[in-house]
Amino acid sequence: MKAMVLAAGLGTRLRPVTRSVPKPMVPVLNRPVMEHIIDLLARHDFTEVIANIHWYPDVIKGHFGDGRDFGIELTYSHEEELLGTAGGVRNASHFFDDDFLVISGDAMTDIDLAAMREFHRSHGGIATLATRRVTDTSEFGVVITDEAGRIQGFQEKPDPDEALSDLANCGIYMFDREIFDFFPAPGASKLMAPGHPDEFADWAYDVFPALLDAGIDFYAHETDAYWNDIGTIDELIQSNFDGLFGDVDLGLPEKQILPEVWVAGEVEGVEGAEIDGPVLIGDGARIGEGAQLVGPLVLGEGCSIGAGAGVREAVLLGRSSLEKGAFLAGGLLGPTRD
C-alpha cells in the first residue's frame, strides 16, 4: 500500500515558529514532526510515499531528499496554490494504483498502521478513518457510527452535551482508489471561496458527505494510540514532554549521562551544571558553569545556556540562547533572528 503525507499547510496557529519553516519541520525531541511520521511509515512497510508541499517547500525537500536515508522512496507534489485537504490528494492521484494511506505530516502519532490496513481490507469499505475517543468533543470533529463501525455522519466540534459521539477524527485515512469518483467537479467544492483554485476539495465538506448521500459503506477504525494534532504552541510543547516521559515512543538517544538525561552528539559543560531529568540535550549545546536544568526539558541543537542560568519545563529550539544568570520557567524559546 502506498502512502501520502500531507505537508502543504501553513501552520498559522504555530506562528511565529512557522514564520520561516513549514509546520511539518517543527521539531519534537529535536527531529521534525514529519521525520517521526516517515519513520512510522517505514516501520509499517509503507515505503512508496508522496508528500504534497507548498510553504517553504525547499526546506522539506532539502531535509528528506528522495527519502532513501529514511528507509522510503519519497516523491513530491508541489501545490502552487493550496488545494484543500482532499484536493491535494486528488492532485497526486496519478501516484496511486490501488488502495492507499493518507496521513498528516504535522501531527504526532504512533498508531499501528498495519492493524489499520488489515481493518480496511477486511471490512471492504471504500474508506477507513482512524478515530480515537476523547473527553472534550468541542475540540474535535467527531464521527458517528453504527454498531458495525459504519460511518453514519459527522459533527464538527460539538458541545459535549450535544455530541452524538466521542470518536474524534484523527485525520488518518485509508482509501480504495474509487474514492476519486466521489470528488466534487472542478469549482464545485462547498468550501469554494474567492482565490481558491478550481481543483480545491475538502474531505469533511465535499467527499465524505458525497459518500453518505450515495449510501457507500465506509468505516471508523478506533485506536487508543497516541495522537496529538500539534495545532498550537501548547500542543507542540506537550508532544515534546510526552516523548520525554515515554507516552509516545519517538526514539531518544542511547547516551545517558544521568538517569533520564539524554545527550545527542557532543555537548559542552554538562559536568558543571545541575541537571534533574527528564532532559534531552541536543548536539552542539553549550551549558555554562552552575546552570540549572530541570525537566521536562528539551534543548535543541546548538543551544547556549549561560553560567548560572536556570531553565525548567520548557522547549528550546535549535540555536536558542539563555543569557548568564537569566531563567526561563515554562514555555517555548526560539533563536534570535538574523
C-alpha positions as CSV (number, residue, x, y, z in Angstrom):
1,M,0.0,0.0,0.0
2,K,1.4,3.4,-1.0
3,A,1.1,6.5,1.3
4,M,0.7,10.2,1.0
5,V,2.0,12.6,3.7
6,L,0.1,15.9,3.9
7,A,2.8,18.6,4.3
8,A,1.4,21.6,2.5
9,G,-0.3,23.5,5.3
10,L,0.8,26.9,6.6
11,G,0.7,26.2,10.4
12,T,-0.7,29.6,11.2
13,R,-1.6,28.7,14.8
14,L,2.0,27.9,15.4
15,R,3.4,31.3,14.4
16,P,6.0,32.6,15.0
17,V,7.5,29.2,15.0
18,T,6.3,28.6,11.4
19,R,7.2,32.1,10.2
20,S,10.2,30.7,8.4
21,V,9.7,26.9,8.4
22,P,6.8,24.7,7.3
23,K,4.8,23.1,10.1
24,P,6.0,19.5,9.3
25,M,9.6,20.7,10.0
26,V,8.8,21.9,13.5
27,P,10.9,19.8,15.9
28,V,9.7,17.3,18.5
29,L,12.6,15.9,20.5
30,N,14.9,17.8,18.1
31,R,13.6,16.0,15.0
32,P,11.0,17.3,12.6
33,V,7.4,16.1,13.1
34,M,7.4,14.7,9.6
35,E,10.5,12.7,10.2
36,H,8.7,10.9,13.0
37,I,5.8,10.2,10.7
38,I,8.1,8.9,7.9
39,D,9.8,6.6,10.5
40,L,6.3,5.3,11.4
41,L,5.6,4.6,7.7
42,A,8.9,2.8,7.2
43,R,8.3,0.6,10.3
44,H,5.0,-0.5,8.9
45,D,6.3,-1.2,5.3
46,F,4.8,1.9,3.6
47,T,7.9,2.6,1.6
48,E,6.5,4.3,-1.5
49,V,5.4,7.7,-0.4
50,I,4.4,11.1,-1.9
51,A,4.2,14.4,0.0
52,N,2.4,17.5,-1.1
53,I,4.3,20.7,-0.3
54,H,3.6,24.4,-0.5
55,W,5.0,26.5,2.3
56,Y,8.8,26.7,2.2
57,P,8.9,23.5,0.1
58,D,12.7,23.6,-0.3
59,V,13.1,23.1,3.4
60,I,11.2,19.8,3.3
61,K,12.9,18.6,0.1
62,G,16.4,19.7,1.4
63,H,15.9,17.6,4.6
64,F,14.3,14.4,3.2
65,G,15.6,14.4,-0.4
66,D,14.4,11.2,-2.2
67,G,13.7,9.6,1.2
68,R,16.4,6.9,0.8
69,D,18.2,7.9,4.0
70,F,14.9,7.4,5.9
71,G,14.0,4.0,4.5
72,I,11.5,5.1,1.9
73,E,11.1,6.2,-1.7
74,L,9.8,9.8,-1.5
75,T,8.4,12.0,-4.3
76,Y,6.7,15.3,-4.1
77,S,3.6,17.0,-5.4
78,H,4.1,20.8,-5.3
79,E,1.0,23.0,-4.9
80,E,1.4,26.5,-6.3
81,E,-2.0,27.2,-4.6
82,L,-3.4,25.2,-1.7
83,L,-5.9,22.7,-2.9
84,G,-7.6,21.7,0.3
85,T,-7.4,18.6,2.4
86,A,-8.8,16.4,-0.4
87,G,-7.8,18.4,-3.4
88,G,-4.1,17.9,-2.7
89,V,-4.7,14.2,-2.7
90,R,-6.6,14.3,-6.0
91,N,-3.7,16.3,-7.4
92,A,-1.4,13.3,-6.7
93,S,-3.9,10.7,-7.8
94,H,-1.5,9.5,-10.6
95,F,0.7,8.1,-7.8
96,F,-1.8,5.6,-6.6
97,D,-2.6,2.4,-8.3
98,D,-4.6,0.6,-5.6
99,D,-5.7,1.3,-2.0
100,F,-3.6,3.9,-0.2
101,L,-3.0,5.7,3.1
102,V,-3.3,9.5,3.7
103,I,-1.6,10.8,6.9
104,S,-0.8,14.2,8.2
105,G,2.9,15.2,8.3
106,D,2.3,17.7,11.1
107,A,0.6,15.6,13.7
108,M,2.2,13.2,16.2
109,T,1.0,9.6,16.5
110,D,2.3,6.1,17.0
111,I,-0.8,4.4,15.5
112,D,-0.4,0.8,14.4
113,L,-0.8,1.3,10.7
114,A,-0.5,-2.4,10.0
115,A,-3.6,-3.1,12.1
116,M,-5.5,-0.3,10.4
117,R,-4.5,-1.7,7.0
118,E,-5.9,-5.1,8.0
119,F,-9.1,-3.5,9.2
120,H,-9.5,-1.5,6.0
121,R,-9.0,-4.5,3.7
122,S,-11.1,-6.9,5.8
123,H,-14.1,-4.6,6.0
124,G,-14.4,-3.9,2.3
125,G,-15.4,-0.2,2.7
126,I,-14.2,2.4,0.2
127,A,-12.6,4.3,3.1
128,T,-11.5,3.8,6.7
129,L,-11.0,6.7,9.1
130,A,-8.8,6.4,12.2
131,T,-10.7,7.6,15.3
132,R,-9.9,8.0,19.0
133,R,-12.2,8.5,22.0
134,V,-11.9,12.0,23.6
135,T,-13.4,13.6,26.6
136,D,-13.9,17.1,25.2
137,T,-15.6,16.8,21.8
138,S,-15.7,20.6,21.4
139,E,-12.1,20.5,20.3
140,F,-12.6,17.9,17.5
141,G,-14.6,16.8,14.6
142,V,-16.4,13.6,15.7
143,V,-17.5,10.6,13.8
144,I,-21.0,9.0,14.3
145,T,-21.1,5.2,13.6
146,D,-23.5,2.3,13.8
147,E,-22.7,-0.9,15.8
148,A,-20.7,-2.3,13.0
149,G,-18.5,0.7,12.8
150,R,-20.1,2.1,9.6
151,I,-20.0,5.8,9.4
152,Q,-23.4,7.4,9.6
153,G,-22.5,11.1,10.0
154,F,-20.2,13.8,11.5
155,Q,-20.4,16.6,13.9
156,E,-17.9,19.5,13.9
157,K,-16.6,20.3,17.4
158,P,-20.0,19.7,19.2
159,D,-20.6,20.7,22.8
160,P,-20.2,17.6,24.9
161,D,-23.9,17.9,25.9
162,E,-24.9,17.8,22.3
163,A,-22.3,15.3,20.9
164,L,-23.7,12.2,19.3
165,S,-20.3,10.5,19.5
166,D,-16.9,10.8,21.3
167,L,-14.9,9.4,18.4
168,A,-12.6,12.1,17.2
169,N,-11.5,12.0,13.6
170,C,-7.7,11.7,13.6
171,G,-7.2,12.7,10.0
172,I,-5.5,9.4,9.1
173,Y,-7.3,7.7,6.2
174,M,-7.1,4.6,4.0
175,F,-8.9,4.7,0.7
176,D,-9.7,2.5,-2.2
177,R,-8.8,4.2,-5.5
178,E,-12.5,4.5,-6.3
179,I,-12.7,7.3,-3.8
180,F,-11.8,9.7,-6.6
181,D,-15.2,9.0,-8.2
182,F,-16.8,11.0,-5.3
183,F,-14.9,14.2,-5.5
184,P,-16.7,17.4,-6.5
185,A,-16.5,18.6,-10.1
186,P,-13.9,21.4,-10.6
187,G,-15.1,24.6,-9.0
188,A,-17.9,22.8,-7.1
189,S,-16.4,22.4,-3.6
190,K,-18.7,23.5,-0.8
191,L,-15.8,25.5,0.6
192,M,-15.1,27.4,-2.6
193,A,-14.1,30.9,-1.9
194,P,-12.5,33.8,-3.8
195,G,-9.0,32.8,-4.6
196,H,-9.5,29.0,-4.3
197,P,-8.4,27.1,-7.4
198,D,-11.0,25.0,-9.2
199,E,-9.4,21.8,-8.1
200,F,-10.0,22.7,-4.4
201,A,-11.7,20.0,-2.4
202,D,-12.3,19.1,1.3
203,W,-12.8,15.7,2.9
204,A,-15.3,16.8,5.5
205,Y,-17.4,19.2,3.4
206,D,-17.2,17.5,-0.1
207,V,-16.1,13.9,-0.2
208,F,-17.4,12.3,3.0
209,P,-20.9,13.9,2.5
210,A,-20.9,12.5,-1.0
211,L,-20.3,9.0,0.3
212,L,-23.1,9.4,2.8
213,D,-25.5,10.7,0.2
214,A,-24.7,7.8,-2.1
215,G,-25.1,5.2,0.6
216,I,-21.5,4.0,0.2
217,D,-20.1,2.0,3.1
218,F,-17.1,3.5,4.9
219,Y,-15.8,2.8,8.4
220,A,-14.2,4.1,11.6
221,H,-11.2,2.3,12.9
222,E,-10.9,3.0,16.6
223,T,-7.4,3.2,18.1
224,D,-6.1,4.0,21.5
225,A,-2.7,5.1,20.1
226,Y,-1.1,8.4,20.9
227,W,-2.3,11.2,18.8
228,N,-1.6,15.0,19.0
229,D,-2.6,17.4,16.3
230,I,0.2,19.9,17.3
231,G,-2.0,22.7,16.2
232,T,-0.9,25.1,18.9
233,I,2.2,26.1,20.9
234,D,0.9,24.3,24.0
235,E,0.4,21.1,22.0
236,L,3.9,21.3,20.5
237,I,5.4,21.6,23.9
238,Q,3.2,18.8,25.2
239,S,4.3,16.4,22.5
240,N,7.9,17.1,23.4
241,F,7.2,16.3,27.0
242,D,5.2,13.2,26.2
243,G,8.1,11.9,24.2
244,L,10.4,12.5,27.2
245,F,8.1,10.7,29.5
246,G,7.6,7.8,27.1
247,D,3.9,8.4,26.5
248,V,4.8,8.2,22.8
249,D,7.8,6.3,21.5
250,L,9.8,8.7,19.4
251,G,13.3,7.4,20.0
252,L,15.7,9.0,22.4
253,P,19.5,9.0,22.1
254,E,21.2,5.9,23.5
255,K,23.7,8.1,25.5
256,Q,22.5,8.9,29.1
257,I,24.9,10.9,31.3
258,L,22.5,10.6,34.2
259,P,19.1,8.8,34.8
260,E,16.6,10.3,32.3
261,V,19.2,12.8,30.9
262,W,19.9,12.0,27.3
263,V,22.6,13.7,25.2
264,A,22.9,13.6,21.4
265,G,26.3,14.1,19.9
266,E,28.8,16.4,21.6
267,V,27.9,18.9,24.3
268,E,29.9,21.3,26.5
269,G,29.7,22.0,30.2
270,V,27.3,19.4,31.5
271,E,29.7,18.4,34.2
272,G,29.4,21.8,35.9
273,A,25.6,22.0,35.7
274,E,22.9,20.8,38.0
275,I,20.5,18.6,36.0
276,D,17.2,17.0,37.0
277,G,15.6,14.9,34.3
278,P,13.9,14.1,32.1
279,V,16.1,16.3,29.9
280,L,17.2,16.0,26.3
281,I,20.3,17.9,25.3
282,G,20.9,18.4,21.6
283,D,24.2,18.1,19.7
284,G,26.4,21.2,20.0
285,A,24.7,22.6,23.1
286,R,26.9,24.6,25.5
287,I,26.0,24.7,29.2
288,G,27.5,27.4,31.4
289,E,29.0,26.7,34.9
290,G,26.4,26.4,37.6
291,A,23.4,26.4,35.2
292,Q,20.3,24.6,36.5
293,L,18.3,22.4,34.1
294,V,15.1,20.9,35.4
295,G,12.9,18.7,33.3
296,P,10.8,18.1,31.5
297,L,13.2,20.0,29.2
298,V,14.4,19.8,25.6
299,L,17.4,21.8,24.5
300,G,17.8,21.9,20.7
301,E,20.9,21.6,18.7
302,G,23.4,24.4,19.3
303,C,21.6,25.9,22.3
304,S,23.5,28.0,24.7
305,I,22.7,28.3,28.4
306,G,24.7,30.9,30.2
307,A,26.6,30.5,33.5
308,G,24.2,30.4,36.5
309,A,21.1,30.5,34.3
310,G,18.1,28.3,35.0
311,V,15.5,26.7,32.8
312,R,12.7,24.2,33.6
313,E,9.7,22.7,31.9
314,A,10.4,24.2,28.5
315,V,11.4,23.5,24.9
316,L,14.3,25.5,23.4
317,L,14.5,25.3,19.7
318,G,17.9,24.9,17.9
319,R,20.4,27.7,18.4
320,S,18.3,29.3,21.2
321,S,20.2,31.0,24.0
322,L,19.6,32.0,27.6
323,E,21.9,34.7,29.0
324,K,24.1,34.4,32.0
325,G,22.1,34.4,35.2
326,A,18.7,34.5,33.4
327,F,15.9,32.0,33.9
328,L,13.1,30.5,31.9
329,A,10.3,28.6,33.6
330,G,7.8,27.0,31.2
331,G,7.2,27.8,27.5
332,L,9.0,27.8,24.2
333,L,12.2,29.7,23.3
334,G,13.4,30.3,19.8
335,P,16.7,31.6,18.4
336,T,17.4,35.3,17.7
337,R,16.5,36.0,14.0
338,D,19.4,37.3,11.8
